[in-house]
Amino acid sequence: MIMETWQIVLLAVIQGLTEFLPISSSAHLILPAQLLEFPDQGLAFDIAVHLGSLAAVLIYFRSELNELARACIDSCFRRVRSPAGDLVWFLGLSTLPVCLAALVVGPLVETHLRSIGVIAFTTIVFALALAFADKTGSRRRSLGEMSLGSALVVGLAQVLALIPGTSRSGITMTAALALGFERREAARYSFLLAIPVILLSGGYKLLEVGGEPIPDWRDLALGAVLSGITAFLCIHFFLALINRVGMMPFVYYRLALGVFLLLFLSNGVSVNA
């Protein structure tokens, strides 16, 4: 079943927003499918909209990424240590646990943990965790104070994002806030950490496409562009406002969404996400 243009637009915008806001993309992408009876968008479309989100974060952080690339080269080939070079290694360390976990438990998650009930539960539980970290964290550390231990803690927390409803950005920000990082710094680390995760996830999905029918390239392009524009704006405004508004608006939203999903489930819905 082919998606209509308005369905493509809606799914692309949802992906662009939820990839970086701490509100869970899986919890949102389930709603159009169940409430509006959307057709399955397929892996090719998923890859396209994730590439759009990836392009957004690459463009937004282009200056910082150039600095990180130069520092990585200096670290690897010239043995010159710098805060930017250390940050590259910290990002790599934070990425490693979720990669290993995905290989081990990924199929189990896809088979048994994609129900509306699981998504509702994790949406609520990790909303409360985010609230606790935001309220109790000292919010004094910058990324220049990142350590191997802190990077590993954020990386281990990111493993939980394999469970639908957790939110990759949400759980990494929660961990960073609990470790005492400033809100904006926690968000910056989460967004930079999205780059290797999206690349690896997209590459894995690309291997799974196989013999699936490929949608019209114009639909894929539209989805990628809209996802990219939405994600770019999301990153910009989130970083500009987060120190002022804090995490509680997102906590309240997640709690309301989780309750809505539980009510939706209680009406007799027994489908999987």
Secondary structure, DSSP 8 states (H G I E B T S, - for coil): ----HHHHHHHHHHHHHHTTSTT-HHHHHHHHHHHS-----HHHHHHHHHHHHHHHHHHHTHHHHHHHHHHHHHHHHS----HHHHHHHHHHHHHHHHHHHHHHHHHHHHHHS-BHHHHHHHHHHHHHHHHHHHHHS---B-GGG--HHHHHHHHHHHHGGGSTTS-HHHHHHHHHHHTTB-HHHHHHHHHHHHHHHHHHHHHHHHHHHTT-----HHHHHHHHHHHHHHHHHHHHHHHHHHHHH-SHHHHHHHHHHHHHHHHHHHTT---B-
